[in-house]
Amino acid sequence: MAYYAWSEIRYDAEVTEDGVYAHPVSVMPGEEVSASKLKLSKEQFQELVDAGAVREEKFPVPEGDTRSPREWYLDKAREMEDAPMATGGSTFAPTTESSLADVVDSGSGKKSGSS
């Protein structure tokens, strides 16, 4: 089962006796991760999963985009809200005499002009 980072994960796995960081870990949102890649125990990795920093679902924001998933989804919703609706070819908006005859009378369930 694959897991993906949903948050930036940065830490240093070890600090040597002289204070030098060894095995630095740096993962960006969207990268596939595992306990071994992050140099964590299964329990520590599970803590990241429980916190939502690591998930089974792929990160939705395109690579290189700096928005959070929440910001990305909100922006997408705004774009859809502002987009003009396509109206061509709809049977719900007949525009000719012949297409008007094919519209079902909502009151009787019969086609217009039929008895």
Biopython code that builds the backbone (N, CA, C, O; Angstrom):
import numpy as np
from Bio.PDB.StructureBuilder import StructureBuilder

atoms = [
    (1, "MET", "N", (0.834, -1.168, 0.000)),
    (1, "MET", "CA", (0.000, 0.000, 0.000)),
    (1, "MET", "C", (0.889, 1.245, 0.000)),
    (1, "MET", "O", (1.835, 1.343, 0.782)),
    (2, "ALA", "N", (0.578, 2.184, -0.876)),
    (2, "ALA", "CA", (1.381, 3.407, -0.997)),
    (2, "ALA", "C", (0.817, 4.509, -0.101)),
    (2, "ALA", "O", (-0.392, 4.616, 0.103)),
    (3, "TYR", "N", (1.719, 5.309, 0.418)),
    (3, "TYR", "CA", (1.352, 6.474, 1.232)),
    (3, "TYR", "C", (2.012, 7.706, 0.632)),
    (3, "TYR", "O", (3.077, 7.621, 0.020)),
    (4, "TYR", "N", (1.365, 8.853, 0.816)),
    (4, "TYR", "CA", (1.857, 10.108, 0.255)),
    (4, "TYR", "C", (1.890, 11.177, 1.334)),
    (4, "TYR", "O", (1.015, 11.240, 2.197)),
    (5, "ALA", "N", (2.917, 12.018, 1.268)),
    (5, "ALA", "CA", (3.031, 13.138, 2.211)),
    (5, "ALA", "C", (1.995, 14.189, 1.845)),
    (5, "ALA", "O", (1.858, 14.549, 0.676)),
    (6, "TRP", "N", (1.266, 14.683, 2.837)),
    (6, "TRP", "CA", (0.303, 15.774, 2.654)),
    (6, "TRP", "C", (0.810, 17.030, 3.347)),
    (6, "TRP", "O", (0.159, 18.074, 3.299)),
    (7, "SER", "N", (1.940, 16.938, 3.976)),
    (7, "SER", "CA", (2.585, 18.068, 4.634)),
    (7, "SER", "C", (4.074, 17.970, 4.352)),
    (7, "SER", "O", (4.597, 16.897, 4.050)),
    (8, "GLU", "N", (4.735, 19.094, 4.457)),
    (8, "GLU", "CA", (6.192, 19.050, 4.353)),
    (8, "GLU", "C", (6.706, 18.382, 5.625)),
    (8, "GLU", "O", (6.326, 18.753, 6.735)),
    (9, "ILE", "N", (7.563, 17.406, 5.444)),
    (9, "ILE", "CA", (8.119, 16.675, 6.595)),
    (9, "ILE", "C", (9.616, 16.895, 6.572)),
    (9, "ILE", "O", (10.308, 16.470, 5.647)),
    (10, "ARG", "N", (10.107, 17.562, 7.597)),
    (10, "ARG", "CA", (11.548, 17.835, 7.702)),
    (10, "ARG", "C", (12.005, 17.543, 9.127)),
    (10, "ARG", "O", (11.410, 18.004, 10.100)),
    (11, "TYR", "N", (13.038, 16.795, 9.214)),
    (11, "TYR", "CA", (13.685, 16.576, 10.497)),
    (11, "TYR", "C", (15.015, 15.898, 10.252)),
    (11, "TYR", "O", (15.309, 15.435, 9.150)),
    (12, "ASP", "N", (15.778, 15.852, 11.265)),
    (12, "ASP", "CA", (17.079, 15.186, 11.168)),
    (12, "ASP", "C", (17.002, 13.920, 11.991)),
    (12, "ASP", "O", (16.697, 13.953, 13.183)),
    (13, "ALA", "N", (17.282, 12.809, 11.342)),
    (13, "ALA", "CA", (17.140, 11.516, 11.977)),
    (13, "ALA", "C", (18.109, 11.315, 13.136)),
    (13, "ALA", "O", (17.785, 10.642, 14.113)),
    (14, "GLU", "N", (19.292, 11.897, 13.024)),
    (14, "GLU", "CA", (20.300, 11.725, 14.076)),
    (14, "GLU", "C", (21.122, 12.996, 14.236)),
    (14, "GLU", "O", (21.331, 13.746, 13.282)),
    (15, "VAL", "N", (21.570, 13.215, 15.432)),
    (15, "VAL", "CA", (22.536, 14.288, 15.677)),
    (15, "VAL", "C", (23.758, 13.605, 16.261)),
    (15, "VAL", "O", (23.676, 12.937, 17.291)),
    (16, "THR", "N", (24.886, 13.776, 15.600)),
    (16, "THR", "CA", (26.109, 13.140, 16.073)),
    (16, "THR", "C", (26.572, 13.807, 17.368)),
    (16, "THR", "O", (26.042, 14.844, 17.766)),
    (17, "GLU", "N", (27.563, 13.200, 18.018)),
    (17, "GLU", "CA", (28.078, 13.728, 19.293)),
    (17, "GLU", "C", (28.613, 15.140, 19.168)),
    (17, "GLU", "O", (28.555, 15.911, 20.126)),
    (18, "ASP", "N", (29.135, 15.494, 17.996)),
    (18, "ASP", "CA", (29.671, 16.846, 17.826)),
    (18, "ASP", "C", (28.610, 17.836, 17.325)),
    (18, "ASP", "O", (28.936, 18.957, 16.936)),
    (19, "GLY", "N", (27.314, 17.404, 17.337)),
    (19, "GLY", "CA", (26.230, 18.305, 16.976)),
    (19, "GLY", "C", (25.942, 18.417, 15.491)),
    (19, "GLY", "O", (25.184, 19.291, 15.069)),
    (20, "VAL", "N", (26.529, 17.555, 14.706)),
    (20, "VAL", "CA", (26.299, 17.585, 13.261)),
    (20, "VAL", "C", (25.098, 16.696, 12.934)),
    (20, "VAL", "O", (24.978, 15.579, 13.436)),
    (21, "TYR", "N", (24.221, 17.215, 12.090)),
    (21, "TYR", "CA", (23.055, 16.432, 11.692)),
    (21, "TYR", "C", (23.455, 15.382, 10.674)),
    (21, "TYR", "O", (24.154, 15.679, 9.706)),
    (22, "ALA", "N", (23.010, 14.156, 10.894)),
    (22, "ALA", "CA", (23.280, 13.063, 9.973)),
    (22, "ALA", "C", (21.941, 12.525, 9.454)),
    (22, "ALA", "O", (20.955, 12.474, 10.188)),
    (23, "HIS", "N", (21.924, 12.132, 8.198)),
    (23, "HIS", "CA", (20.728, 11.586, 7.571)),
    (23, "HIS", "C", (19.545, 12.555, 7.620)),
    (23, "HIS", "O", (18.485, 12.201, 8.135)),
    (24, "PRO", "N", (19.708, 13.755, 7.102)),
    (24, "PRO", "CA", (18.568, 14.675, 7.121)),
    (24, "PRO", "C", (17.419, 14.127, 6.261)),
    (24, "PRO", "O", (17.639, 13.543, 5.200)),
    (25, "VAL", "N", (16.217, 14.329, 6.740)),
    (25, "VAL", "CA", (15.020, 13.885, 6.035)),
    (25, "VAL", "C", (14.230, 15.118, 5.640)),
    (25, "VAL", "O", (13.921, 15.965, 6.479)),
    (26, "SER", "N", (13.908, 15.214, 4.375)),
    (26, "SER", "CA", (13.105, 16.320, 3.871)),
    (26, "SER", "C", (12.196, 15.786, 2.773)),
    (26, "SER", "O", (12.666, 15.316, 1.737)),
    (27, "VAL", "N", (10.900, 15.864, 3.010)),
    (27, "VAL", "CA", (9.915, 15.348, 2.070)),
    (27, "VAL", "C", (8.897, 16.445, 1.807)),
    (27, "VAL", "O", (8.417, 17.098, 2.733)),
    (28, "MET", "N", (8.576, 16.637, 0.550)),
    (28, "MET", "CA", (7.595, 17.649, 0.164)),
    (28, "MET", "C", (6.233, 16.990, -0.050)),
    (28, "MET", "O", (6.160, 15.797, -0.344)),
    (29, "PRO", "N", (5.143, 17.771, 0.099)),
    (29, "PRO", "CA", (3.810, 17.217, -0.144)),
    (29, "PRO", "C", (3.719, 16.604, -1.534)),
    (29, "PRO", "O", (4.203, 17.170, -2.514)),
    (30, "GLY", "N", (3.092, 15.441, -1.598)),
    (30, "GLY", "CA", (2.919, 14.744, -2.865)),
    (30, "GLY", "C", (3.899, 13.606, -3.076)),
    (30, "GLY", "O", (3.662, 12.727, -3.904)),
    (31, "GLU", "N", (4.998, 13.615, -2.333)),
    (31, "GLU", "CA", (5.991, 12.540, -2.499)),
    (31, "GLU", "C", (5.484, 11.254, -1.858)),
    (31, "GLU", "O", (4.840, 11.276, -0.809)),
    (32, "GLU", "N", (5.787, 10.139, -2.508)),
    (32, "GLU", "CA", (5.453, 8.848, -1.926)),
    (32, "GLU", "C", (6.410, 8.601, -0.759)),
    (32, "GLU", "O", (7.613, 8.831, -0.876)),
    (33, "VAL", "N", (5.872, 8.135, 0.354)),
    (33, "VAL", "CA", (6.681, 7.944, 1.560)),
    (33, "VAL", "C", (6.412, 6.575, 2.173)),
    (33, "VAL", "O", (5.411, 5.917, 1.887)),
    (34, "SER", "N", (7.338, 6.181, 3.017)),
    (34, "SER", "CA", (7.203, 4.950, 3.788)),
    (34, "SER", "C", (7.966, 5.148, 5.088)),
    (34, "SER", "O", (8.731, 6.102, 5.231)),
    (35, "ALA", "N", (7.756, 4.251, 6.022)),
    (35, "ALA", "CA", (8.478, 4.336, 7.293)),
    (35, "ALA", "C", (9.983, 4.271, 7.048)),
    (35, "ALA", "O", (10.746, 5.005, 7.675)),
    (36, "SER", "N", (10.407, 3.405, 6.150)),
    (36, "SER", "CA", (11.846, 3.273, 5.911)),
    (36, "SER", "C", (12.412, 4.521, 5.216)),
    (36, "SER", "O", (13.516, 4.958, 5.540)),
    (37, "LYS", "N", (11.669, 5.094, 4.270)),
    (37, "LYS", "CA", (12.156, 6.301, 3.602)),
    (37, "LYS", "C", (12.312, 7.451, 4.592)),
    (37, "LYS", "O", (13.234, 8.259, 4.481)),
    (38, "LEU", "N", (11.400, 7.514, 5.560)),
    (38, "LEU", "CA", (11.464, 8.572, 6.568)),
    (38, "LEU", "C", (12.336, 8.181, 7.763)),
    (38, "LEU", "O", (12.512, 8.966, 8.695)),
    (39, "LYS", "N", (12.875, 6.971, 7.728)),
    (39, "LYS", "CA", (13.728, 6.464, 8.808)),
    (39, "LYS", "C", (12.991, 6.479, 10.157)),
    (39, "LYS", "O", (13.519, 6.914, 11.180)),
    (40, "LEU", "N", (11.757, 5.986, 10.107)),
    (40, "LEU", "CA", (10.911, 5.946, 11.296)),
    (40, "LEU", "C", (10.523, 4.515, 11.623)),
    (40, "LEU", "O", (10.556, 3.636, 10.762)),
    (41, "SER", "N", (10.157, 4.295, 12.868)),
    (41, "SER", "CA", (9.596, 3.003, 13.243)),
    (41, "SER", "C", (8.163, 2.945, 12.714)),
    (41, "SER", "O", (7.601, 3.975, 12.340)),
    (42, "LYS", "N", (7.573, 1.763, 12.681)),
    (42, "LYS", "CA", (6.187, 1.625, 12.226)),
    (42, "LYS", "C", (5.243, 2.457, 13.101)),
    (42, "LYS", "O", (4.275, 3.035, 12.608)),
    (43, "GLU", "N", (5.534, 2.508, 14.389)),
    (43, "GLU", "CA", (4.694, 3.273, 15.314)),
    (43, "GLU", "C", (4.794, 4.778, 15.037)),
    (43, "GLU", "O", (3.784, 5.482, 15.048)),
    (44, "GLN", "N", (6.001, 5.261, 14.792)),
    (44, "GLN", "CA", (6.193, 6.682, 14.488)),
    (44, "GLN", "C", (5.519, 7.051, 13.163)),
    (44, "GLN", "O", (4.915, 8.116, 13.038)),
    (45, "PHE", "N", (5.632, 6.155, 12.179)),
    (45, "PHE", "CA", (4.993, 6.391, 10.889)),
    (45, "PHE", "C", (3.477, 6.430, 11.055)),
    (45, "PHE", "O", (2.801, 7.264, 10.454)),
    (46, "GLN", "N", (2.954, 5.532, 11.865)),
    (46, "GLN", "CA", (1.510, 5.498, 12.109)),
    (46, "GLN", "C", (1.032, 6.800, 12.761)),
    (46, "GLN", "O", (-0.091, 7.236, 12.508)),
    (47, "GLU", "N", (1.863, 7.417, 13.588)),
    (47, "GLU", "CA", (1.514, 8.708, 14.186)),
    (47, "GLU", "C", (1.327, 9.779, 13.099)),
    (47, "GLU", "O", (0.427, 10.614, 13.193)),
    (48, "LEU", "N", (2.185, 9.748, 12.067)),
    (48, "LEU", "CA", (2.034, 10.691, 10.949)),
    (48, "LEU", "C", (0.745, 10.413, 10.181)),
    (48, "LEU", "O", (0.063, 11.344, 9.750)),
    (49, "VAL", "N", (0.413, 9.144, 10.010)),
    (49, "VAL", "CA", (-0.832, 8.767, 9.333)),
    (49, "VAL", "C", (-2.024, 9.252, 10.157)),
    (49, "VAL", "O", (-2.957, 9.850, 9.620)),
    (50, "ASP", "N", (-1.986, 8.992, 11.453)),
    (50, "ASP", "CA", (-3.087, 9.401, 12.338)),
    (50, "ASP", "C", (-3.275, 10.918, 12.363)),
    (50, "ASP", "O", (-4.393, 11.408, 12.521)),
    (51, "ALA", "N", (-2.187, 11.649, 12.209)),
    (51, "ALA", "CA", (-2.241, 13.112, 12.220)),
    (51, "ALA", "C", (-2.662, 13.690, 10.871)),
    (51, "ALA", "O", (-2.968, 14.879, 10.783)),
    (52, "GLY", "N", (-2.682, 12.869, 9.818)),
    (52, "GLY", "CA", (-3.068, 13.335, 8.492)),
    (52, "GLY", "C", (-1.918, 13.892, 7.672)),
    (52, "GLY", "O", (-2.131, 14.354, 6.551)),
    (53, "ALA", "N", (-0.711, 13.860, 8.202)),
    (53, "ALA", "CA", (0.449, 14.347, 7.456)),
    (53, "ALA", "C", (0.833, 13.386, 6.350)),
    (53, "ALA", "O", (1.465, 13.782, 5.371)),
    (54, "VAL", "N", (0.452, 12.112, 6.500)),
    (54, "VAL", "CA", (0.702, 11.072, 5.514)),
    (54, "VAL", "C", (-0.631, 10.369, 5.284)),
    (54, "VAL", "O", (-1.326, 10.013, 6.236)),
    (55, "ARG", "N", (-0.985, 10.172, 4.010)),
    (55, "ARG", "CA", (-2.273, 9.557, 3.679)),
    (55, "ARG", "C", (-2.117, 8.568, 2.532)),
    (55, "ARG", "O", (-1.136, 8.594, 1.790)),
    (56, "GLU", "N", (-3.119, 7.691, 2.407)),
    (56, "GLU", "CA", (-3.135, 6.732, 1.299)),
    (56, "GLU", "C", (-3.519, 7.412, -0.008)),
    (56, "GLU", "O", (-3.117, 6.955, -1.078)),
    (57, "GLU", "N", (-4.287, 8.491, 0.056)),
    (57, "GLU", "CA", (-4.711, 9.215, -1.137)),
    (57, "GLU", "C", (-3.567, 10.084, -1.644)),
    (57, "GLU", "O", (-2.803, 10.650, -0.862)),
    (58, "LYS", "N", (-3.463, 10.177, -2.967)),
    (58, "LYS", "CA", (-2.440, 11.042, -3.545)),
    (58, "LYS", "C", (-2.752, 12.493, -3.215)),
    (58, "LYS", "O", (-3.913, 12.881, -3.093)),
    (59, "PHE", "N", (-1.715, 13.275, -3.075)),
    (59, "PHE", "CA", (-1.842, 14.703, -2.796)),
    (59, "PHE", "C", (-2.466, 15.372, -4.017)),
    (59, "PHE", "O", (-1.961, 15.201, -5.127)),
    (60, "PRO", "N", (-3.565, 16.138, -3.840)),
    (60, "PRO", "CA", (-4.303, 16.658, -4.993)),
    (60, "PRO", "C", (-3.680, 17.862, -5.698)),
    (60, "PRO", "O", (-4.011, 18.135, -6.852)),
    (61, "VAL", "N", (-2.804, 18.569, -5.039)),
    (61, "VAL", "CA", (-2.254, 19.800, -5.595)),
    (61, "VAL", "C", (-1.122, 19.463, -6.559)),
    (61, "VAL", "O", (-0.226, 18.697, -6.206)),
    (62, "PRO", "N", (-1.146, 20.025, -7.777)),
    (62, "PRO", "CA", (-0.080, 19.732, -8.737)),
    (62, "PRO", "C", (1.308, 20.087, -8.193)),
    (62, "PRO", "O", (1.466, 21.032, -7.420)),
    (63, "GLU", "N", (2.292, 19.319, -8.608)),
    (63, "GLU", "CA", (3.671, 19.547, -8.160)),
    (63, "GLU", "C", (4.104, 20.973, -8.491)),
    (63, "GLU", "O", (3.845, 21.465, -9.589)),
    (64, "GLY", "N", (4.748, 21.620, -7.561)),
    (64, "GLY", "CA", (5.231, 22.982, -7.749)),
    (64, "GLY", "C", (4.237, 24.039, -7.306)),
    (64, "GLY", "O", (4.606, 25.203, -7.153)),
    (65, "ASP", "N", (2.978, 23.659, -7.096)),
    (65, "ASP", "CA", (1.960, 24.601, -6.621)),
    (65, "ASP", "C", (2.128, 24.727, -5.114)),
    (65, "ASP", "O", (2.232, 23.722, -4.411)),
    (66, "THR", "N", (2.155, 25.950, -4.620)),
    (66, "THR", "CA", (2.446, 26.152, -3.197)),
    (66, "THR", "C", (1.199, 26.248, -2.331)),
    (66, "THR", "O", (1.305, 26.426, -1.118)),
    (67, "ARG", "N", (0.015, 26.134, -2.937)),
    (67, "ARG", "CA", (-1.219, 26.203, -2.148)),
    (67, "ARG", "C", (-1.425, 24.933, -1.332)),
    (67, "ARG", "O", (-0.963, 23.855, -1.706)),
    (68, "SER", "N", (-2.123, 25.080, -0.216)),
    (68, "SER", "CA", (-2.501, 23.910, 0.569)),
    (68, "SER", "C", (-3.638, 23.201, -0.160)),
    (68, "SER", "O", (-4.273, 23.802, -1.027)),
    (69, "PRO", "N", (-3.911, 21.931, 0.171)),
    (69, "PRO", "CA", (-5.041, 21.255, -0.472)),
    (69, "PRO", "C", (-6.351, 22.021, -0.290)),
    (69, "PRO", "O", (-7.162, 22.092, -1.213)),
    (70, "ARG", "N", (-6.558, 22.592, 0.895)),
    (70, "ARG", "CA", (-7.781, 23.378, 1.143)),
    (70, "ARG", "C", (-7.852, 24.572, 0.200)),
    (70, "ARG", "O", (-8.887, 24.809, -0.423)),
    (71, "GLU", "N", (-6.769, 25.320, 0.091)),
    (71, "GLU", "CA", (-6.734, 26.482, -0.806)),
    (71, "GLU", "C", (-6.943, 26.051, -2.254)),
    (71, "GLU", "O", (-7.659, 26.718, -3.002)),
    (72, "TRP", "N", (-6.324, 24.942, -2.656)),
    (72, "TRP", "CA", (-6.439, 24.455, -4.021)),
    (72, "TRP", "C", (-7.891, 24.099, -4.345)),
    (72, "TRP", "O", (-8.411, 24.494, -5.388)),
    (73, "TYR", "N", (-8.555, 23.339, -3.433)),
    (73, "TYR", "CA", (-9.951, 22.957, -3.657)),
    (73, "TYR", "C", (-10.862, 24.180, -3.692)),
    (73, "TYR", "O", (-11.768, 24.252, -4.522)),
    (74, "LEU", "N", (-10.632, 25.144, -2.797)),
    (74, "LEU", "CA", (-11.448, 26.362, -2.794)),
    (74, "LEU", "C", (-11.280, 27.144, -4.086)),
    (74, "LEU", "O", (-12.261, 27.630, -4.649)),
    (75, "ASP", "N", (-10.044, 27.269, -4.561)),
    (75, "ASP", "CA", (-9.806, 27.973, -5.820)),
    (75, "ASP", "C", (-10.486, 27.250, -6.991)),
    (75, "ASP", "O", (-11.061, 27.899, -7.865)),
    (76, "LYS", "N", (-10.426, 25.917, -7.013)),
    (76, "LYS", "CA", (-11.084, 25.150, -8.069)),
    (76, "LYS", "C", (-12.597, 25.352, -8.016)),
    (76, "LYS", "O", (-13.240, 25.487, -9.057)),
    (77, "ALA", "N", (-13.164, 25.374, -6.820)),
    (77, "ALA", "CA", (-14.604, 25.593, -6.678)),
    (77, "ALA", "C", (-14.984, 26.987, -7.175)),
    (77, "ALA", "O", (-16.009, 27.150, -7.836)),
    (78, "ARG", "N", (-14.167, 27.986, -6.862)),
    (78, "ARG", "CA", (-14.433, 29.352, -7.331)),
    (78, "ARG", "C", (-14.358, 29.423, -8.857)),
    (78, "ARG", "O", (-15.176, 30.089, -9.492)),
    (79, "GLU", "N", (-13.377, 28.737, -9.443)),
    (79, "GLU", "CA", (-13.248, 28.719, -10.903)),
    (79, "GLU", "C", (-14.484, 28.102, -11.544)),
    (79, "GLU", "O", (-14.973, 28.607, -12.555)),
    (80, "MET", "N", (-14.991, 27.024, -10.971)),
    (80, "MET", "CA", (-16.173, 26.369, -11.514)),
    (80, "MET", "C", (-17.402, 27.272, -11.364)),
    (80, "MET", "O", (-18.255, 27.324, -12.251)),
    (81, "GLU", "N", (-17.482, 27.969, -10.250)),
    (81, "GLU", "CA", (-18.599, 28.861, -9.993)),
    (81, "GLU", "C", (-18.608, 30.023, -10.983)),
    (81, "GLU", "O", (-19.673, 30.458, -11.419)),
    (82, "ASP", "N", (-17.439, 30.521, -11.336)),
    (82, "ASP", "CA", (-17.319, 31.666, -12.232)),
    (82, "ASP", "C", (-17.373, 31.284, -13.710)),
    (82, "ASP", "O", (-17.561, 32.156, -14.559)),
    (83, "ALA", "N", (-17.215, 30.020, -14.031)),
    (83, "ALA", "CA", (-17.168, 29.587, -15.424)),
    (83, "ALA", "C", (-18.550, 29.693, -16.060)),
    (83, "ALA", "O", (-19.548, 29.369, -15.416)),
    (84, "PRO", "N", (-18.624, 30.142, -17.318)),
    (84, "PRO", "CA", (-19.919, 30.194, -17.994)),
    (84, "PRO", "C", (-20.427, 28.778, -18.249)),
    (84, "PRO", "O", (-19.648, 27.875, -18.556)),
    (85, "MET", "N", (-21.729, 28.595, -18.120)),
    (85, "MET", "CA", (-22.310, 27.271, -18.336)),
    (85, "MET", "C", (-22.508, 27.036, -19.825)),
    (85, "MET", "O", (-22.909, 27.940, -20.558)),
    (86, "ALA", "N", (-22.229, 25.834, -20.262)),
    (86, "ALA", "CA", (-22.450, 25.461, -21.661)),
    (86, "ALA", "C", (-23.940, 25.218, -21.862)),
    (86, "ALA", "O", (-24.547, 24.470, -21.095)),
    (87, "THR", "N", (-24.537, 25.829, -22.868)),
    (87, "THR", "CA", (-25.978, 25.673, -23.092)),
    (87, "THR", "C", (-26.307, 25.098, -24.452)),
    (87, "THR", "O", (-27.479, 24.847, -24.732)),
    (88, "GLY", "N", (-25.347, 24.885, -25.289)),
    (88, "GLY", "CA", (-25.622, 24.395, -26.641)),
    (88, "GLY", "C", (-26.143, 22.977, -26.652)),
    (88, "GLY", "O", (-25.651, 22.121, -25.916)),
    (89, "GLY", "N", (-27.158, 22.721, -27.499)),
    (89, "GLY", "CA", (-27.648, 21.371, -27.724)),
    (89, "GLY", "C", (-28.508, 20.795, -26.619)),
    (89, "GLY", "O", (-28.722, 19.583, -26.607)),
    (90, "SER", "N", (-29.002, 21.569, -25.714)),
    (90, "SER", "CA", (-29.788, 21.045, -24.615)),
    (90, "SER", "C", (-31.214, 20.739, -25.060)),
    (90, "SER", "O", (-31.834, 21.553, -25.744)),
    (91, "THR", "N", (-31.736, 19.585, -24.684)),
    (91, "THR", "CA", (-33.137, 19.258, -24.981)),
    (91, "THR", "C", (-34.068, 19.944, -23.991)),
    (91, "THR", "O", (-35.286, 19.909, -24.167)),
    (92, "PHE", "N", (-33.527, 20.555, -22.975)),
    (92, "PHE", "CA", (-34.343, 21.243, -21.989)),
    (92, "PHE", "C", (-34.684, 22.671, -22.413)),
    (92, "PHE", "O", (-35.510, 23.324, -21.776)),
    (93, "ALA", "N", (-34.066, 23.152, -23.465)),
    (93, "ALA", "CA", (-34.319, 24.511, -23.949)),
    (93, "ALA", "C", (-34.583, 24.475, -25.454)),
    (93, "ALA", "O", (-33.752, 24.923, -26.244)),
    (94, "PRO", "N", (-35.760, 23.934, -25.854)),
    (94, "PRO", "CA", (-36.048, 23.834, -27.276)),
    (94, "PRO", "C", (-36.152, 25.208, -27.915)),
    (94, "PRO", "O", (-36.665, 26.150, -27.310)),
    (95, "THR", "N", (-35.661, 25.314, -29.142)),
    (95, "THR", "CA", (-35.627, 26.617, -29.791)),
    (95, "THR", "C", (-36.350, 26.640, -31.125)),
    (95, "THR", "O", (-36.437, 27.697, -31.748)),
    (96, "THR", "N", (-36.868, 25.517, -31.582)),
    (96, "THR", "CA", (-37.575, 25.493, -32.857)),
    (96, "THR", "C", (-38.974, 24.933, -32.659)),
    (96, "THR", "O", (-39.255, 24.303, -31.639)),
    (97, "GLU", "N", (-39.857, 25.161, -33.633)),
    (97, "GLU", "CA", (-41.231, 24.651, -33.550)),
    (97, "GLU", "C", (-41.249, 23.136, -33.416)),
    (97, "GLU", "O", (-41.997, 22.594, -32.602)),
    (98, "SER", "N", (-40.426, 22.444, -34.214)),
    (98, "SER", "CA", (-40.438, 20.978, -34.180)),
    (98, "SER", "C", (-39.943, 20.447, -32.836)),
    (98, "SER", "O", (-40.452, 19.439, -32.347)),
    (99, "SER", "N", (-38.958, 21.112, -32.237)),
    (99, "SER", "CA", (-38.478, 20.630, -30.944)),
    (99, "SER", "C", (-39.462, 20.946, -29.831)),
    (99, "SER", "O", (-39.496, 20.243, -28.820)),
    (100, "LEU", "N", (-40.270, 22.000, -30.001)),
    (100, "LEU", "CA", (-41.294, 22.315, -29.004)),
    (100, "LEU", "C", (-42.340, 21.217, -28.935)),
    (100, "LEU", "O", (-42.858, 20.924, -27.857)),
    (101, "ALA", "N", (-42.659, 20.606, -30.066)),
    (101, "ALA", "CA", (-43.659, 19.548, -30.093)),
    (101, "ALA", "C", (-43.189, 18.303, -29.362)),
    (101, "ALA", "O", (-44.006, 17.486, -28.939)),
    (102, "ASP", "N", (-41.886, 18.151, -29.211)),
    (102, "ASP", "CA", (-41.343, 16.965, -28.545)),
    (102, "ASP", "C", (-41.191, 17.126, -27.043)),
    (102, "ASP", "O", (-40.819, 16.177, -26.351)),
    (103, "VAL", "N", (-41.469, 18.297, -26.540)),
    (103, "VAL", "CA", (-41.331, 18.529, -25.101)),
    (103, "VAL", "C", (-42.503, 17.886, -24.380)),
    (103, "VAL", "O", (-43.650, 18.036, -24.801)),
    (104, "VAL", "N", (-42.227, 17.179, -23.308)),
    (104, "VAL", "CA", (-43.273, 16.496, -22.546)),
    (104, "VAL", "C", (-44.004, 17.505, -21.676)),
    (104, "VAL", "O", (-43.387, 18.308, -20.975)),
    (105, "ASP", "N", (-45.342, 17.451, -21.734)),
    (105, "ASP", "CA", (-46.164, 18.295, -20.870)),
    (105, "ASP", "C", (-45.958, 17.826, -19.441)),
    (105, "ASP", "O", (-46.262, 16.677, -19.122)),
    (106, "SER", "N", (-45.461, 18.669, -18.599)),
    (106, "SER", "CA", (-45.129, 18.269, -17.227)),
    (106, "SER", "C", (-46.370, 17.922, -16.404)),
    (106, "SER", "O", (-46.261, 17.195, -15.417)),
    (107, "GLY", "N", (-47.522, 18.416, -16.780)),
    (107, "GLY", "CA", (-48.727, 18.144, -16.005)),
    (107, "GLY", "C", (-49.337, 16.791, -16.297)),
    (107, "GLY", "O", (-49.815, 16.126, -15.378)),
    (108, "SER", "N", (-49.336, 16.359, -17.557)),
    (108, "SER", "CA", (-50.021, 15.123, -17.911)),
    (108, "SER", "C", (-49.084, 13.957, -18.216)),
    (108, "SER", "O", (-49.498, 12.798, -18.229)),
    (109, "GLY", "N", (-47.821, 14.282, -18.460)),
    (109, "GLY", "CA", (-46.887, 13.228, -18.832)),
    (109, "GLY", "C", (-46.982, 12.864, -20.297)),
    (109, "GLY", "O", (-46.290, 11.955, -20.756)),
    (110, "LYS", "N", (-47.848, 13.576, -21.058)),
    (110, "LYS", "CA", (-48.011, 13.322, -22.485)),
    (110, "LYS", "C", (-47.230, 14.344, -23.271)),
    (110, "LYS", "O", (-46.948, 15.437, -22.780)),
    (111, "LYS", "N", (-46.879, 13.989, -24.498)),
    (111, "LYS", "CA", (-46.216, 14.948, -25.374)),
    (111, "LYS", "C", (-47.201, 16.026, -25.771)),
    (111, "LYS", "O", (-48.397, 15.767, -25.898)),
    (112, "SER", "N", (-46.701, 17.228, -25.967)),
    (112, "SER", "CA", (-47.523, 18.334, -26.407)),
    (112, "SER", "C", (-48.205, 17.977, -27.710)),
    (112, "SER", "O", (-47.595, 17.379, -28.597)),
    (113, "GLY", "N", (-49.477, 18.346, -27.827)),
    (113, "GLY", "CA", (-50.195, 18.125, -29.063)),
    (113, "GLY", "C", (-50.779, 16.731, -29.180)),
    (113, "GLY", "O", (-51.503, 16.482, -30.144)),
    (114, "SER", "N", (-50.517, 15.802, -28.268)),
    (114, "SER", "CA", (-51.111, 14.478, -28.328)),
    (114, "SER", "C", (-52.287, 14.400, -27.380)),
    (114, "SER", "O", (-52.347, 15.163, -26.416)),
    (115, "SER", "N", (-53.235, 13.491, -27.629)),
    (115, "SER", "CA", (-54.391, 13.419, -26.744)),
    (115, "SER", "C", (-54.466, 12.114, -26.002)),
    (115, "SER", "O", (-55.389, 11.903, -25.215)),
]
sb = StructureBuilder()
sb.init_structure("model")
sb.init_model(0)
sb.init_chain("A")
sb.init_seg("    ")
for serial, (resi, resn, name, xyz) in enumerate(atoms, 1):
    if name == "N":
        sb.init_residue(resn, " ", resi, " ")
    sb.init_atom(name, np.array(xyz, "f"), 0.0, 1.0, " ", f" {name:<3s}", serial, name[0])
structure = sb.get_structure()
